[in-house]
Amino acid sequence: MYGSDLKGGFVDIGYDLFHDRATLKTTFIEADIFDPESKLKPLEGTVDIVHASSFFHLFDWDDQVNAAKRVVQLLKAQPGSMVVGRQIGHVDAHAVVHRFLSGKTLFRHNVESFAKFWKQVGDETNTSWEVDAKLDDENLADKFGAKHEEVPDGTRWLMYSVRRV
Ligand SMILES: C[S@@+](CC[C@H](N)C(=O)[O-])C[C@H]1O[C@@H](n2cnc3c(N)ncnc32)[C@H](O)[C@@H]1O
């Protein structure tokens, strides 16, 4: 099992939190998903399942496509390879303006846009993907709305698994 993040400092925080520095068998790799020459390169074509939670939603549509295309390169090029996770979505798919990165937008998917997104990723990588996604019932605006203005009514967790066919 491998874990990866842009910021290697999170790995130390994790070891401190879970007290498992001496026992955890995971290999952690500090890498930028958008860098094709990162330390993830040796893993290309070797991964069975990528768990990407609260991740694609960090980016606009085009960068989500770029990130997903990199994920496709990391996965084994065979049916059954999977991407699973959970991210913030919305009943009406739309881009939201980033809270503090000026000019940046984040794309919030619903089930339909997420399927369209993976169709595009498939078309651009000559691969096919079966998308199973659903929006949770809980309205995140009720949970976070008071603190975060970018959590409007209709914001939900989108849970998904995407399987190469
Ligand atoms: C909201 S956190 C989610 C972390 C974890 N997957 C979870 O569900 O708790 C998003 C993570 O993506 C990382 N990240 C942001 N941009 C990245 C990039 N270009 N490449 C790799 N990781 C990135 C951030 O450093 C951050 O730790």
The ligand as an SDF file (V2000), in Angstrom:
LIG
                    3D

 27 29  0  0  0  0  0  0  0  0999 V2000
   -8.7690   17.8520    1.6060 C   0  0  0  0  0  0  0  0  0  0  0  0
   -7.2770   16.9410    1.6990 S   0  0  0  0  0  0  0  0  0  0  0  0
   -7.8400   15.2610    1.6340 C   0  0  0  0  0  0  0  0  0  0  0  0
   -6.9090   14.3120    2.2730 C   0  0  0  0  0  0  0  0  0  0  0  0
   -7.4010   12.8690    2.4020 C   0  0  0  0  0  0  0  0  0  0  0  0
   -7.5180   12.2280    1.1040 N   0  0  0  0  0  0  0  0  0  0  0  0
   -8.6840   12.7920    3.1500 C   0  0  0  0  0  0  0  0  0  0  0  0
   -9.6940   12.3660    2.5840 O   0  0  0  0  0  0  0  0  0  0  0  0
   -8.7010   13.1850    4.3170 O   0  0  0  0  0  0  0  0  0  0  0  0
   -6.5980   17.2020    0.0950 C   0  0  0  0  0  0  0  0  0  0  0  0
   -5.1290   16.8390    0.0070 C   0  0  0  0  0  0  0  0  0  0  0  0
   -4.7010   16.9760   -1.3510 O   0  0  0  0  0  0  0  0  0  0  0  0
   -3.3580   17.4140   -1.3230 C   0  0  0  0  0  0  0  0  0  0  0  0
   -3.0440   18.0100   -2.6210 N   0  0  0  0  0  0  0  0  0  0  0  0
   -3.4000   19.2380   -3.0780 C   0  0  0  0  0  0  0  0  0  0  0  0
   -2.9180   19.4550   -4.3050 N   0  0  0  0  0  0  0  0  0  0  0  0
   -2.2190   18.3280   -4.6320 C   0  0  0  0  0  0  0  0  0  0  0  0
   -1.4520   17.9580   -5.7740 C   0  0  0  0  0  0  0  0  0  0  0  0
   -1.3120   18.7780   -6.8210 N   0  0  0  0  0  0  0  0  0  0  0  0
   -0.8700   16.7240   -5.7780 N   0  0  0  0  0  0  0  0  0  0  0  0
   -1.0060   15.9010   -4.7150 C   0  0  0  0  0  0  0  0  0  0  0  0
   -1.7200   16.1930   -3.6050 N   0  0  0  0  0  0  0  0  0  0  0  0
   -2.3050   17.4010   -3.5690 C   0  0  0  0  0  0  0  0  0  0  0  0
   -3.3070   18.3930   -0.1800 C   0  0  0  0  0  0  0  0  0  0  0  0
   -1.9870   18.5800    0.2770 O   0  0  0  0  0  0  0  0  0  0  0  0
   -4.2410   17.7380    0.8350 C   0  0  0  0  0  0  0  0  0  0  0  0
   -3.5420   16.9450    1.7700 O   0  0  0  0  0  0  0  0  0  0  0  0
  1  2  1  0
  2  3  1  0
  2 10  1  0
  3  4  1  0
  4  5  1  0
  5  6  1  0
  5  7  1  0
  7  8  2  0
  7  9  1  0
 10 11  1  0
 11 12  1  0
 11 26  1  0
 12 13  1  0
 13 14  1  0
 13 24  1  0
 14 15  1  0
 14 23  1  0
 15 16  2  0
 16 17  1  0
 17 18  1  0
 17 23  2  0
 18 19  1  0
 18 20  2  0
 20 21  1  0
 21 22  2  0
 22 23  1  0
 24 25  1  0
 24 26  1  0
 26 27  1  0
M  CHG  2   2   1   9  -1
M  END
$$$$
